[in-house]
Amino acid sequence: MSEKRVVVLGAGPSGLAVAACLRRRGLNPTILERSEAVGSTWRNHYRRLHLHTVKEHSALPGLGWPEQVPTYPARQDVVDYLEAYAAKFELLPRFGEEVTRVRREGDAWELTHTSGSTRADAVVVCTGYNRVPHEPTWPGEEGFTGAILHASKYLDGSPFRGKRALVVGAGNTGAEIALDLWEHGASSVELCIRGPVHVVPRDLLGLPAQITSLRIMQHLPPKLADKITLSLLRFVVGDLSRWGIRRPKLGPVSQVLREKQIPLIDVGTVALIRQGKIVVIPGIERFDAEGVHTVDGAAHPVDVVILATGYRAGIAAFLEGSEGLLDERGYPTVFGAEAAPGLFFVGFRNPLTGQIHDIAREAERVAAAIAGGGR
Amino acid sequence: MTLFDHWHPVALSRELRRRRPLKVTLAGADVVLFRDGPRLGALDNTCPHRGFPLHRGRVDAGQLVCPYHGWRWATDGRGQAPGTPTARPCARAWEAVERHGLLWIRRAGSDMPFPFVDISGHGRVTTLRRRVQAPLEVVLDNFTEVEHTPPVHAFLGYPLERMAEVECATTITDDAVTVFNRGPQRRLPAPIRGVFQIPREADFVDAWTTRFSPVHTIYDQYFLVRGSDERRGPALRIAVFYTPVGPALTDLIVLAYASSARWRRPLLEAIRFPMTRLLVRIEVGRDARLLDAMEAPPVVLKGRALGRFDKALTASRRHIARIYRGEGEATGG
């Protein structure tokens, strides 16, 4: 029997991990990567970004982190690690290959990409959580005289020194960019947080939040885990409603499980909010020439708006017949197993225990399923 | 631009109590710090009314109350005169922030960036402030060369008889001066080697970058197996800020971190963190005593006999003049 033809889409953490696991099982997958290097998302993230999870629980299968890398690896450490990973497992992605169509033909998959087309018995989609920037729009935006920039284009705050900046989005990125803008001397920094959100310090009583959730919270019933976490947060973070941050009714653990929403991992933004250096404002209703108007009717004149409004997976754009496989935001619903005959997804989940931790486990399972022929 | 435009750390967080104001001095300017909940207030220390020193007052409901006539001042400088409710007096406020366990001020209205200290994934070892009797430049000189480490220091650094083997590379850019030193680590007592997992034959790397808004140096210190690139033991990351108090008086403000995480090896770290704290305090204390002992230290380097370890010093002088003090820059705008 001829060898199984496997194609991995993407050479980020997920694609590299799956490919390495496949190689260890004697397969030789083709990796198609649209950019010119491995880990392109990590290369292009804003400069000060670190993994919010600890390196001990953020390793891909078969390669630990170097000793000298700190607990939370920096962006460049992640890029270096992915390069070392590709080198160790002799993974040679085909760069500059954007996949435009993936469709089922008979008992195989037909892929159309930059340089031609490829047939495969199995396809592993590892195009990542952050493939397509999500950019919401508001009425009046075209008349706004300032600049609007998605977080994917933000490197650091130096261009915005002396400017009035507004960051939209209550995720980790939004919070950290607000902090970065303040540090770089923006004359005012506002952070638009529309709904309620849980704020969890990256380190809770000296223990990384990821360790706490991996070692304790994961093993408790969600209701109990919520109770413990909430009383801890009440003690450590306190009530932030005075500063415009409301806590959701659902506990942080249940929220991850049920609504797939991870809490805001704070790396120092909250301290600046409490000191009045960063001002939280409610949802945006519309833009005018000067800035934005929030739902409470207040006007906020600003020079620049940074959209930290997240990304979409953008899978439907190239995968034919993906309707039943994706949720309403376009993310796959089946993980670590065959989603359709010969079709797998890795790296589209963001659990409390850490994305790379999850990728490592999924990659092993997917590789085993492919190599074992449905074992 | 003046040096007041830069963010300076002027005190440790723990030095400022909830109800008692604190007087600090930045380059001759007396400033009073006080707290309003999580907010930090910083005002010129002289009451705008009749000039009483405000640091002798008390904090009530987040406002600083002058003990002379009971006028009250909020963190933004807005005042109230109890005897004249319609009056709207105003004190000169500084911008103030509390970060990394330190209290920082800059001139209100300045847009200078806040110094970036990458301490992600590091555990704090200690914060300390030590006042030394020397001008800022002379203090910086001491903290940006390793030639003094054999005679002055007790633990970290190189043995005098092998100083010639120490590699020293200086890189000067537009806004920074970077120095990389690597050489044989001096003999350390066995218990210290054990706790820090340093091999008997180790190389010590002492690498740092000095930036000038405000003047501060960030050090990375770690050990390697002699002659190889294999790291051993935890790395230290230490930020030293040089805050000028007066013409010949400088505050050393030190933030020390270790790359090891307390939770990973709790027992070992329970010994290692306090020991590191002690080492840092001893070594900074030795630097400070040495500087105190320098009588009439020379601020001007011109005409002095300088060695290969002193390259950073002359470059730093130029950067201090241009970036920190704003000398030679066009006025206006």
Contacts between the chains, C-beta under 8 A, distances in Angstrom:
chain1	res1	chain2	res2	distance
A	48	B	116	7.6
A	48	B	118	7.6
A	50	B	120	4.4
A	50	B	121	6.8
A	54	B	121	7.8
A	54	B	261	7.3
A	55	B	121	7.9
A	56	B	264	7.2
A	66	B	231	7.9
A	67	B	231	5.0
A	68	B	222	7.1
A	68	B	231	4.6
A	68	B	235	6.4
A	68	B	259	7.4
A	70	B	120	6.5
A	70	B	121	3.3
A	70	B	122	5.9
A	70	B	259	5.0
A	71	B	120	7.9
A	71	B	121	3.5
A	71	B	122	7.5
A	71	B	259	7.5
A	71	B	261	4.7
A	72	B	120	4.7
A	72	B	121	3.7
A	73	B	121	7.3
A	74	B	118	7.0
A	74	B	120	6.7
A	157	B	113	7.9
A	158	B	113	7.5
A	161	B	111	5.4
A	161	B	113	6.7
A	162	B	111	4.2
A	182	B	114	7.2
A	183	B	113	6.1
A	183	B	114	4.2
A	183	B	116	6.4
A	184	B	113	4.9
A	184	B	114	7.7
A	185	B	110	7.9
A	185	B	111	4.1
A	185	B	112	5.8
A	185	B	113	4.6
A	185	B	114	7.4
A	186	B	111	7.8
A	187	B	111	6.0
A	206	B	123	7.8
A	206	B	262	5.7
A	206	B	263	6.5
A	207	B	263	5.1
A	208	B	261	7.7
A	208	B	263	7.1
A	211	B	263	6.3
A	267	B	120	7.2
A	268	B	99	7.4
A	271	B	38	7.6
A	271	B	98	7.3
A	271	B	99	7.1
A	272	B	97	7.4
A	272	B	99	8.0
A	274	B	37	7.9
A	274	B	38	3.9
A	274	B	39	7.8
A	275	B	38	5.5
A	275	B	39	5.4
A	275	B	40	6.5
A	275	B	97	6.1
A	275	B	98	6.6
A	276	B	39	5.9
A	277	B	97	6.2
